[in-house]
């Protein structure tokens, strides 16, 4: 496997080249990344507005399941993995600040 990063257009899921079909787990993960705020912003949710920081996403499991053509139970692991990854990043950042690492 090669390492590194690559840019993917946010409109990849609307491109006419690809058929509308259920998402794989990998495609669902890319969709989560696509939907995450790239800068601080406010978004509308059922009960009003929510302020998101960079990297955050506001979505219900049911909405993701409908959109991604997955069962809600299939979306929960993606949601938990995203939360765990975010928590890990916060822990690393907190440790770095305590030890003056950049």
The first five atom37 places (N, CA, C, CB, O) and aatype in JSON, in Angstrom:
{
  "aatype": [20, 20, 20, 20, 20, 20, 20, 20, 20, 20, 20, 20, 20, 20, 20, 20, 20, 20, 20, 20, 20, 20, 20, 20, 20, 20, 20, 20, 20, 20, 20, 20, 20, 20, 20, 20, 20, 20, 20, 20, 20, 20, 20, 20, 20, 20, 20, 20, 20, 20, 20, 20, 20, 20, 20, 20, 20, 20, 20, 20, 20, 20, 20, 20, 20, 20, 20, 20, 20, 20, 20, 20, 20, 20, 20, 20, 20, 20, 20, 20, 20, 20, 20, 20, 20, 20, 20, 20, 20, 20, 20, 20, 20, 20, 20, 20, 20, 20, 20, 20, 20, 20],
  "atom_mask": [
    [1, 1, 1, 1, 1],
    [1, 1, 1, 1, 1],
    [1, 1, 1, 1, 1],
    [1, 1, 1, 1, 1],
    [1, 1, 1, 1, 1],
    [1, 1, 1, 1, 1],
    [1, 1, 1, 1, 1],
    [1, 1, 1, 1, 1],
    [1, 1, 1, 1, 1],
    [1, 1, 1, 1, 1],
    [1, 1, 1, 1, 1],
    [1, 1, 1, 1, 1],
    [1, 1, 1, 1, 1],
    [1, 1, 1, 1, 1],
    [1, 1, 1, 1, 1],
    [1, 1, 1, 1, 1],
    [1, 1, 1, 1, 1],
    [1, 1, 1, 1, 1],
    [1, 1, 1, 1, 1],
    [1, 1, 1, 1, 1],
    [1, 1, 1, 1, 1],
    [1, 1, 1, 1, 1],
    [1, 1, 1, 1, 1],
    [1, 1, 1, 1, 1],
    [1, 1, 1, 1, 1],
    [1, 1, 1, 1, 1],
    [1, 1, 1, 1, 1],
    [1, 1, 1, 1, 1],
    [1, 1, 1, 1, 1],
    [1, 1, 1, 1, 1],
    [1, 1, 1, 1, 1],
    [1, 1, 1, 1, 1],
    [1, 1, 1, 1, 1],
    [1, 1, 1, 1, 1],
    [1, 1, 1, 1, 1],
    [1, 1, 1, 1, 1],
    [1, 1, 1, 1, 1],
    [1, 1, 1, 1, 1],
    [1, 1, 1, 1, 1],
    [1, 1, 1, 1, 1],
    [1, 1, 1, 1, 1],
    [1, 1, 1, 1, 1],
    [1, 1, 1, 1, 1],
    [1, 1, 1, 1, 1],
    [1, 1, 1, 1, 1],
    [1, 1, 1, 1, 1],
    [1, 1, 1, 1, 1],
    [1, 1, 1, 1, 1],
    [1, 1, 1, 1, 1],
    [1, 1, 1, 1, 1],
    [1, 1, 1, 1, 1],
    [1, 1, 1, 1, 1],
    [1, 1, 1, 1, 1],
    [1, 1, 1, 1, 1],
    [1, 1, 1, 1, 1],
    [1, 1, 1, 1, 1],
    [1, 1, 1, 1, 1],
    [1, 1, 1, 1, 1],
    [1, 1, 1, 1, 1],
    [1, 1, 1, 1, 1],
    [1, 1, 1, 1, 1],
    [1, 1, 1, 1, 1],
    [1, 1, 1, 1, 1],
    [1, 1, 1, 1, 1],
    [1, 1, 1, 1, 1],
    [1, 1, 1, 1, 1],
    [1, 1, 1, 1, 1],
    [1, 1, 1, 1, 1],
    [1, 1, 1, 1, 1],
    [1, 1, 1, 1, 1],
    [1, 1, 1, 1, 1],
    [1, 1, 1, 1, 1],
    [1, 1, 1, 1, 1],
    [1, 1, 1, 1, 1],
    [1, 1, 1, 1, 1],
    [1, 1, 1, 1, 1],
    [1, 1, 1, 1, 1],
    [1, 1, 1, 1, 1],
    [1, 1, 1, 1, 1],
    [1, 1, 1, 1, 1],
    [1, 1, 1, 1, 1],
    [1, 1, 1, 1, 1],
    [1, 1, 1, 1, 1],
    [1, 1, 1, 1, 1],
    [1, 1, 1, 1, 1],
    [1, 1, 1, 1, 1],
    [1, 1, 1, 1, 1],
    [1, 1, 1, 1, 1],
    [1, 1, 1, 1, 1],
    [1, 1, 1, 1, 1],
    [1, 1, 1, 1, 1],
    [1, 1, 1, 1, 1],
    [1, 1, 1, 1, 1],
    [1, 1, 1, 1, 1],
    [1, 1, 1, 1, 1],
    [1, 1, 1, 1, 1],
    [1, 1, 1, 1, 1],
    [1, 1, 1, 1, 1],
    [1, 1, 1, 1, 1],
    [1, 1, 1, 1, 1],
    [1, 1, 1, 1, 1],
    [1, 1, 1, 1, 1]
  ],
  "atom_positions": [
    [[0.84, -1.18, 0.0], [0.0, 0.0, 0.0], [0.88, 1.24, 0.0], [-0.96, 0.0, 1.21], [1.92, 1.27, 0.66]],
    [[0.48, 2.24, -0.74], [1.2, 3.5, -0.74], [0.61, 4.43, 0.31], [1.17, 4.15, -2.13], [-0.56, 4.3, 0.68]],
    [[1.41, 5.35, 0.77], [0.9, 6.31, 1.75], [0.81, 7.67, 1.09], [1.81, 6.36, 3.02], [1.26, 7.86, -0.04]],
    [[0.25, 8.6, 1.79], [0.1, 9.95, 1.27], [-1.36, 10.34, 1.23], [0.71, 10.06, -0.12], [-2.22, 9.61, 1.71]],
    [[-1.62, 11.48, 0.67], [-2.98, 11.99, 0.56], [-3.26, 12.4, -0.87], [-3.21, 13.17, 1.53], [-2.34, 12.6, -1.66]],
    [[-4.54, 12.54, -1.2], [-4.93, 13.05, -2.51], [-6.23, 13.81, -2.36], [-5.07, 11.89, -3.55], [-7.02, 13.53, -1.47]],
    [[-6.44, 14.76, -3.23], [-7.64, 15.58, -3.18], [-8.76, 14.9, -3.97], [-7.36, 17.0, -3.74], [-8.53, 14.35, -5.05]],
    [[-9.96, 14.95, -3.41], [-11.14, 14.42, -4.08], [-12.18, 15.54, -4.11], [-11.69, 13.14, -3.35], [-12.47, 16.15, -3.08]],
    [[-12.73, 15.8, -5.27], [-13.74, 16.85, -5.39], [-14.96, 16.52, -4.54], [-14.16, 17.03, -6.87], [-15.38, 15.37, -4.48]],
    [[-15.51, 17.53, -3.88], [-16.71, 17.32, -3.05], [-17.93, 16.93, -3.88], [-17.01, 18.59, -2.25], [-18.9, 16.41, -3.33]],
    [[-17.9, 17.16, -5.18], [-19.06, 16.8, -6.0], [-18.95, 15.4, -6.61], [-19.25, 17.83, -7.1], [-19.7, 15.07, -7.53]],
    [[-18.04, 14.6, -6.14], [-17.85, 13.25, -6.69], [-19.12, 12.41, -6.63], [-16.73, 12.53, -5.94], [-19.36, 11.58, -7.51]],
    [[-19.94, 12.62, -5.61], [-21.14, 11.8, -5.46], [-22.28, 12.25, -6.37], [-21.59, 11.83, -4.01], [-23.28, 11.55, -6.49]],
    [[-22.15, 13.4, -7.0], [-23.15, 13.88, -7.93], [-22.68, 13.76, -9.38], [-23.52, 15.32, -7.62], [-23.4, 14.17, -10.29]],
    [[-21.51, 13.22, -9.61], [-20.96, 13.15, -10.96], [-21.76, 12.16, -11.8], [-19.47, 12.73, -10.92], [-22.09, 11.06, -11.35]],
    [[-22.08, 12.55, -13.04], [-22.89, 11.73, -13.93], [-22.21, 10.42, -14.35], [-23.23, 12.52, -15.17], [-22.88, 9.49, -14.81]],
    [[-20.92, 10.32, -14.18], [-20.18, 9.12, -14.57], [-20.55, 7.92, -13.7], [-18.68, 9.39, -14.48], [-20.49, 6.78, -14.16]],
    [[-20.93, 8.19, -12.44], [-21.2, 7.1, -11.5], [-22.7, 6.85, -11.36], [-20.6, 7.42, -10.13], [-23.49, 7.79, -11.25]],
    [[-23.07, 5.58, -11.36], [-24.47, 5.21, -11.18], [-24.88, 5.44, -9.72], [-24.7, 3.73, -11.58], [-24.06, 5.34, -8.81]],
    [[-26.16, 5.74, -9.53], [-26.69, 5.89, -8.17], [-26.92, 4.48, -7.62], [-28.04, 6.73, -8.15], [-27.79, 3.76, -8.09]],
    [[-26.13, 4.11, -6.64], [-26.23, 2.78, -6.05], [-25.82, 2.86, -4.58], [-25.35, 1.75, -6.81], [-25.23, 3.85, -4.16]],
    [[-26.13, 1.82, -3.81], [-25.76, 1.85, -2.39], [-24.25, 2.05, -2.21], [-26.2, 0.55, -1.69], [-23.44, 1.57, -3.0]],
    [[-23.91, 2.77, -1.15], [-22.51, 3.07, -0.86], [-21.82, 1.88, -0.22], [-22.4, 4.3, 0.04], [-22.43, 1.13, 0.54]],
    [[-20.55, 1.72, -0.52], [-19.73, 0.78, 0.24], [-19.35, 1.48, 1.54], [-18.45, 0.32, -0.58], [-19.57, 2.68, 1.69]],
    [[-18.79, 0.74, 2.46], [-18.35, 1.35, 3.72], [-17.3, 2.42, 3.45], [-17.78, 0.27, 4.67], [-17.31, 3.47, 4.09]],
    [[-16.41, 2.18, 2.51], [-15.35, 3.14, 2.16], [-15.96, 4.42, 1.57], [-14.35, 2.52, 1.16], [-15.56, 5.53, 1.92]],
    [[-16.93, 4.25, 0.67], [-17.58, 5.42, 0.08], [-18.34, 6.22, 1.13], [-18.53, 4.98, -1.05], [-18.37, 7.45, 1.09]],
    [[-18.95, 5.52, 2.08], [-19.66, 6.2, 3.16], [-18.68, 7.01, 4.01], [-20.41, 5.18, 4.05], [-19.0, 8.12, 4.43]],
    [[-17.49, 6.47, 4.25], [-16.47, 7.19, 5.01], [-16.03, 8.45, 4.26], [-15.26, 6.28, 5.3], [-15.85, 9.51, 4.87]],
    [[-15.84, 8.33, 2.94], [-15.47, 9.49, 2.12], [-16.61, 10.52, 2.16], [-15.17, 9.06, 0.65], [-16.34, 11.73, 2.2]],
    [[-17.86, 10.07, 2.16], [-18.99, 10.98, 2.24], [-18.94, 11.75, 3.57], [-20.32, 10.22, 2.1], [-19.19, 12.96, 3.6]],
    [[-18.63, 11.06, 4.68], [-18.52, 11.73, 5.97], [-17.46, 12.82, 5.93], [-18.19, 10.72, 7.08], [-17.67, 13.93, 6.44]],
    [[-16.33, 12.51, 5.33], [-15.25, 13.5, 5.21], [-15.71, 14.67, 4.35], [-13.97, 12.85, 4.61], [-15.45, 15.83, 4.67]],
    [[-16.41, 14.36, 3.26], [-16.92, 15.4, 2.36], [-17.87, 16.34, 3.07], [-17.63, 14.76, 1.17], [-17.83, 17.55, 2.86]],
    [[-18.72, 15.79, 3.92], [-19.74, 16.6, 4.59], [-19.21, 17.38, 5.78], [-20.87, 15.7, 5.04], [-19.85, 18.33, 6.24]],
    [[-18.06, 17.01, 6.29], [-17.5, 17.71, 7.45], [-17.18, 19.15, 7.09], [-16.23, 16.98, 7.97], [-16.79, 19.45, 5.96]],
    [[-17.36, 20.03, 8.05], [-17.08, 21.46, 7.83], [-15.59, 21.65, 7.56], [-17.52, 22.31, 9.06], [-14.75, 21.13, 8.31]],
    [[-15.25, 22.37, 6.51], [-13.83, 22.65, 6.22], [-13.39, 23.92, 6.92], [-13.6, 22.78, 4.7], [-12.19, 24.22, 7.0]],
    [[-14.36, 24.67, 7.44], [-14.08, 25.82, 8.29], [-15.3, 25.99, 9.2], [-13.79, 27.14, 7.44], [-16.35, 25.4, 8.95]],
    [[-15.17, 26.78, 10.23], [-16.28, 27.0, 11.15], [-17.49, 27.52, 10.37], [-15.88, 28.0, 12.28], [-17.36, 28.4, 9.53]],
    [[-18.67, 26.96, 10.66], [-19.9, 27.39, 9.98], [-21.12, 27.01, 10.81], [-19.99, 26.76, 8.57], [-21.02, 26.23, 11.76]],
    [[-22.24, 27.55, 10.45], [-23.49, 27.22, 11.1], [-24.35, 26.47, 10.1], [-24.23, 28.5, 11.62], [-24.41, 26.83, 8.92]],
    [[-25.03, 25.41, 10.57], [-25.9, 24.62, 9.71], [-27.26, 24.45, 10.37], [-25.26, 23.23, 9.39], [-27.38, 24.47, 11.6]],
    [[-28.25, 24.28, 9.55], [-29.61, 24.07, 10.05], [-29.82, 22.59, 10.36], [-30.66, 24.57, 9.02], [-29.48, 21.72, 9.56]],
    [[-30.38, 22.33, 11.51], [-30.78, 20.98, 11.9], [-32.25, 21.05, 12.3], [-29.88, 20.42, 13.07], [-32.85, 22.12, 12.28]],
    [[-32.81, 19.94, 12.65], [-34.24, 19.86, 12.97], [-34.7, 20.95, 13.94], [-34.56, 18.51, 13.54], [-35.72, 21.58, 13.71]],
    [[-33.96, 21.16, 15.01], [-34.39, 22.08, 16.07], [-33.79, 23.47, 15.98], [-34.06, 21.49, 17.38], [-33.89, 24.23, 16.94]],
    [[-33.16, 23.84, 14.87], [-32.58, 25.16, 14.75], [-31.22, 25.13, 14.09], [-32.47, 25.8, 16.11], [-30.98, 24.35, 13.16]],
    [[-30.33, 25.98, 14.56], [-29.0, 26.11, 13.99], [-27.95, 25.54, 14.95], [-28.68, 27.58, 13.67], [-28.09, 25.62, 16.17]],
    [[-26.9, 24.96, 14.36], [-25.8, 24.39, 15.14], [-24.5, 24.98, 14.61], [-25.79, 22.83, 15.06], [-24.3, 25.07, 13.4]],
    [[-23.63, 25.39, 15.52], [-22.32, 25.9, 15.13], [-21.35, 24.72, 15.04], [-21.8, 26.97, 16.14], [-21.19, 23.97, 15.99]],
    [[-20.72, 24.57, 13.9], [-19.75, 23.5, 13.69], [-18.35, 24.09, 13.61], [-20.08, 22.7, 12.41], [-18.14, 25.16, 13.04]],
    [[-17.41, 23.37, 14.18], [-16.0, 23.72, 14.04], [-15.46, 22.93, 12.86], [-15.2, 23.42, 15.35], [-16.11, 22.0, 12.36]],
    [[-14.27, 23.29, 12.42], [-13.62, 22.56, 11.33], [-13.57, 21.07, 11.66], [-12.19, 23.12, 11.08], [-13.16, 20.68, 12.76]],
    [[-13.99, 20.24, 10.72], [-13.95, 18.8, 10.88], [-15.19, 18.2, 11.51], [-12.8, 18.44, 11.7], [-15.31, 16.97, 11.57]],
    [[-16.13, 19.01, 11.97], [-17.35, 18.49, 12.58], [-18.45, 18.32, 11.54], [-17.82, 19.41, 13.71], [-18.43, 18.94, 10.48]],
    [[-19.4, 17.46, 11.87], [-20.5, 17.13, 10.98], [-21.77, 17.03, 11.81], [-20.24, 15.82, 10.2], [-21.75, 16.45, 12.9]],
    [[-22.86, 17.58, 11.33], [-24.15, 17.45, 12.0], [-25.06, 16.62, 11.11], [-24.79, 18.85, 12.3], [-25.48, 17.07, 10.05]],
    [[-25.35, 15.4, 11.55], [-26.21, 14.5, 10.78], [-26.77, 13.44, 11.7], [-25.44, 13.86, 9.61], [-26.09, 12.98, 12.62]],
    [[-27.99, 13.05, 11.45], [-28.56, 11.95, 12.22], [-28.21, 10.62, 11.54], [-30.11, 12.11, 12.36], [-27.94, 10.59, 10.34]],
    [[-28.22, 9.57, 12.3], [-27.95, 8.24, 11.73], [-29.02, 7.9, 10.69], [-27.92, 7.15, 12.85], [-28.71, 7.33, 9.65]],
    [[-30.27, 8.25, 10.97], [-31.36, 7.96, 10.03], [-31.16, 8.7, 8.71], [-32.71, 8.34, 10.65], [-31.36, 8.12, 7.64]],
    [[-30.77, 9.98, 8.77], [-30.52, 10.75, 7.54], [-29.4, 10.1, 6.74], [-30.17, 12.22, 7.88], [-29.52, 9.93, 5.53]],
    [[-28.29, 9.75, 7.43], [-27.16, 9.11, 6.73], [-27.61, 7.8, 6.1], [-25.98, 8.87, 7.7], [-27.24, 7.5, 4.96]],
    [[-28.39, 7.02, 6.83], [-28.83, 5.72, 6.31], [-29.67, 5.89, 5.05], [-29.64, 4.97, 7.38], [-29.48, 5.17, 4.07]],
    [[-30.59, 6.84, 5.07], [-31.43, 7.09, 3.88], [-30.58, 7.57, 2.7], [-32.51, 8.14, 4.2], [-30.74, 7.07, 1.59]],
    [[-29.71, 8.51, 2.95], [-28.89, 9.07, 1.89], [-27.9, 8.06, 1.3], [-28.13, 10.27, 2.41], [-27.72, 7.99, 0.09]],
    [[-27.28, 7.28, 2.17], [-26.25, 6.34, 1.74], [-26.83, 4.98, 1.33], [-25.24, 6.14, 2.83], [-26.09, 4.08, 0.95]],
    [[-28.16, 4.85, 1.4], [-28.84, 3.6, 1.07], [-28.28, 2.45, 1.89], [-28.72, 3.29, -0.43], [-27.97, 1.38, 1.37]],
    [[-28.16, 2.7, 3.2], [-27.66, 1.69, 4.14], [-28.68, 1.55, 5.27], [-26.24, 2.09, 4.7], [-29.5, 2.44, 5.49]],
    [[-28.63, 0.46, 5.95], [-29.45, 0.29, 7.15], [-28.86, 1.17, 8.26], [-29.52, -1.21, 7.59], [-27.64, 1.32, 8.33]],
    [[-29.71, 1.74, 9.13], [-29.17, 2.57, 10.22], [-28.1, 1.86, 11.03], [-30.29, 2.99, 11.12], [-27.14, 2.49, 11.48]],
    [[-28.25, 0.56, 11.23], [-27.26, -0.18, 12.01], [-25.9, -0.19, 11.31], [-27.74, -1.62, 12.24], [-24.87, -0.31, 11.98]],
    [[-25.88, -0.07, 9.98], [-24.62, -0.01, 9.24], [-23.94, 1.35, 9.4], [-24.85, -0.3, 7.76], [-22.72, 1.45, 9.3]],
    [[-24.72, 2.4, 9.66], [-24.17, 3.75, 9.81], [-23.6, 3.99, 11.19], [-25.23, 4.78, 9.51], [-22.7, 4.82, 11.35]],
    [[-24.09, 3.29, 12.19], [-23.63, 3.54, 13.56], [-22.13, 3.32, 13.73], [-24.37, 2.63, 14.52], [-21.48, 4.15, 14.37]],
    [[-21.54, 2.25, 13.18], [-20.08, 2.09, 13.32], [-19.3, 3.25, 12.69], [-19.64, 0.78, 12.68], [-18.26, 3.64, 13.22]],
    [[-19.79, 3.8, 11.57], [-19.12, 4.94, 10.96], [-19.18, 6.15, 11.88], [-19.75, 5.28, 9.6], [-18.2, 6.88, 12.04]],
    [[-20.34, 6.35, 12.48], [-20.51, 7.47, 13.4], [-19.6, 7.31, 14.62], [-21.97, 7.59, 13.85], [-18.95, 8.27, 15.05]],
    [[-19.55, 6.1, 15.17], [-18.7, 5.85, 16.34], [-17.23, 5.98, 15.98], [-18.97, 4.45, 16.92], [-16.45, 6.54, 16.76]],
    [[-16.83, 5.48, 14.82], [-15.43, 5.58, 14.4], [-15.03, 7.04, 14.24], [-15.19, 4.82, 13.07], [-13.93, 7.43, 14.62]],
    [[-15.93, 7.83, 13.69], [-15.66, 9.26, 13.53], [-15.51, 9.94, 14.88], [-16.78, 9.93, 12.72], [-14.59, 10.74, 15.07]],
    [[-16.38, 9.62, 15.83], [-16.3, 10.21, 17.16], [-15.02, 9.78, 17.87], [-17.52, 9.82, 18.0], [-14.35, 10.6, 18.5]],
    [[-14.67, 8.5, 17.77], [-13.45, 8.01, 18.41], [-12.22, 8.67, 17.81], [-13.34, 6.49, 18.27], [-11.29, 9.01, 18.54]],
    [[-12.21, 8.85, 16.5], [-11.07, 9.5, 15.84], [-10.96, 10.94, 16.33], [-11.23, 9.46, 14.29], [-9.86, 11.42, 16.6]],
    [[-12.1, 11.63, 16.44], [-12.1, 13.01, 16.91], [-11.61, 13.07, 18.35], [-13.51, 13.63, 16.79], [-10.82, 13.96, 18.69]],
    [[-12.06, 12.16, 19.2], [-11.61, 12.13, 20.59], [-10.12, 11.87, 20.68], [-12.38, 11.07, 21.38], [-9.43, 12.49, 21.49]],
    [[-9.61, 10.95, 19.86], [-8.17, 10.66, 19.84], [-7.38, 11.9, 19.46], [-7.86, 9.51, 18.87], [-6.33, 12.17, 20.04]],
    [[-7.87, 12.65, 18.48], [-7.17, 13.87, 18.06], [-7.15, 14.89, 19.19], [-7.83, 14.46, 16.81], [-6.15, 15.57, 19.41]],
    [[-8.27, 15.01, 19.91], [-8.32, 15.95, 21.03], [-7.34, 15.53, 22.13], [-9.74, 16.05, 21.6], [-6.65, 16.37, 22.71]],
    [[-7.28, 14.23, 22.42], [-6.36, 13.75, 23.45], [-4.92, 14.04, 23.05], [-6.55, 12.24, 23.69], [-4.13, 14.5, 23.87]],
    [[-4.57, 13.77, 21.79], [-3.21, 14.05, 21.33], [-2.91, 15.55, 21.41], [-3.01, 13.55, 19.9], [-1.81, 15.94, 21.81]],
    [[-3.88, 16.38, 21.02], [-3.67, 17.82, 21.07], [-3.51, 18.28, 22.51], [-4.85, 18.55, 20.39], [-2.64, 19.11, 22.8]],
    [[-4.34, 17.75, 23.43], [-4.24, 18.12, 24.85], [-2.86, 17.74, 25.4], [-5.35, 17.44, 25.66], [-2.23, 18.53, 26.1]],
    [[-2.41, 16.53, 25.09], [-1.09, 16.08, 25.56], [0.0, 16.98, 25.0], [-0.83, 14.61, 25.15], [0.93, 17.36, 25.71]],
    [[-0.11, 17.33, 23.71], [0.9, 18.19, 23.09], [0.93, 19.55, 23.75], [0.63, 18.33, 21.6], [2.01, 20.11, 23.95]],
    [[-0.23, 20.1, 24.08], [-0.26, 21.41, 24.73], [0.32, 21.35, 26.13], [-1.68, 21.94, 24.79], [0.99, 22.28, 26.56]],
    [[0.07, 20.25, 26.85], [0.62, 20.12, 28.2], [2.13, 20.0, 28.17], [0.02, 18.9, 28.9], [2.82, 20.45, 29.09]],
    [[2.65, 19.39, 27.08], [4.1, 19.16, 26.99], [4.77, 20.14, 26.04], [4.37, 17.73, 26.53], [5.95, 19.99, 25.72]],
    [[4.03, 21.14, 25.6], [4.55, 22.18, 24.71], [5.07, 21.62, 23.37], [5.67, 22.94, 25.4], [6.04, 22.14, 22.81]],
    [[4.43, 20.56, 22.88], [4.77, 20.05, 21.56], [3.91, 20.79, 20.55], [4.56, 18.5, 21.46], [2.82, 21.25, 20.87]],
    [[4.39, 20.89, 19.35], [3.6, 21.49, 18.27], [3.08, 20.41, 17.38], [4.42, 22.5, 17.46], [2.38, 20.7, 16.4]]
  ]
}
